[in-house]
């Protein structure tokens, strides 16, 4: 009898990587968590600290520090290593250096025999997910980015606060770029099944004058609001990443907005963008095409154009020799 064990490798032992590892361990999501970092001592320190929490948790998850060669038998490899933006920069400003880092990770991981699912967390996530796809040669369903999963959660929090409900009762997606060109298809947003537009109409005393464009702007800027106060974000994106990992490892068929390769869906092709996708053991099993209004489709295409322009800038790294 052979017992299959699940293994998640996290590349990058910084705040996002270590928070992802901690969330995996506290929830008992997998059998083994591997931390890999160029600063091996940093990864080893995180592992020793994480191990000391196992006694007080409900599962003995194995936590190890290793290198790229140890990723060959992983079910999922999470890429969190990257270049954080400096004050005044956007996610797109880190494009060049982040592309170099991503290439330096993917090549040795693939050389180790990896054939699982890549989850890209590092920014700019949509462009880097495309780069990982191009370099790895894996099928499109096995490469995805966290995309607009965290933006959708932020949007749901804003709307939940606005109408005083549990954010888990708010259903809606942020789509397109995980960045300034993000869009929200308001025609599909609901509060427990009731169209948000109807909630606005029926509850003027509760909602008041509401500017939907301002809510989109707040959603795009929430990461920076956190960044400007504490220097970076990690709890939210780590939780989003673990939600994606659970959907894959547990074969859930959950619908989560992630950055995945479009090949005609939403009228776009040959790029990665944030759209609702069905996630299971195969990775991205399918893309959910929700009906957009003409105005919403135009905004999505604008966001896709931003992604495409910047994706072309880093595809040179697919074949470029260091």
Phi, psi and omega in degrees: 000133180245126179258122180276133177249145180265139184224130177241125177257134179244120179265111183114111183257029175283200185294321179290314181297314181290326177291323176296315178299316181298318180293321176299319183288315182294330179268353179062042188287325185221172180280325185219138173241126179248128176252129180234132178208147177301327173271088186298326179296323177296314179298318180295322178295318177297318181298315181296321178293315180297321180300328182288353177267344187301321181306328187258010181248177187265005180206141179272079177285132178282129181238126185223155170254143182201203179228186184301326180298333181281356182272352186302323183259014179285147173282323182223136171244122180257126179257109177248349181291139180180187181255110179292144180293147175273163179307130180093347179270162170254174177301325182292337180291344180264009189305309188295308183292324179294325177296318179297319179296315181299317180297320182292342178269311188295318184300309179291330177295316178293324179295336179282355178097017182296135178217035179256216182249127172273132170242116181265125177252328184302146180262154358285115197296322183294317181289322180289327176298320177298317181297317178298319178299313183295316183286319185289326184075009179285157174301154186299331181290345183261008176227125177210162175244160178297335170051231184264018177299315181288325177296320179296320177296320179294318177300314181297324177295316179299315182291323179297318178295325183294320183249007174060056175228168175297129180301338178285353175264001178261129181240118180181160184233143161267141186224164179093221181286140166280082186177198189292338182268005178311148177227161178234122175280088187298335182294345182252358182281132179226156171250103182052040176098345179268130181303134182299325177299323178289325177299318179298314182294320186277345185228058182298328181289337180270314185273321182072199176285121185238134179253106184295325178296324178293324177295322176295316179299317178299324179294316180291331185265354185299321178300321179288327176299321177288314181305315183291340181264325185232002173095341178186176174238145178207323183298311183297310183291327177295319179294320177298317179298316180293325175300320177293317179299315179300317181300325181282306185295325182269004176055048192279336190058035177285149176259115181226135177285110180234166176275115182223161185285127178264134178227061180111338179296140181057022178074017180237153179213157175061042173201161175259132178212158181284115177216155177295131183225151177270120184249132174210198187300339179273354186102239176273102183284326182194162176251130178274115178265099177278153183280122178259148172288169180300318180293321179293319178298322179297319179292322178295318179295325176297315179297318179298325179295322176296316179298314183299316181302317182279333175297318180298330182293330185251359177293345175300335184282352179297315183249357184290135177269138181278000000 
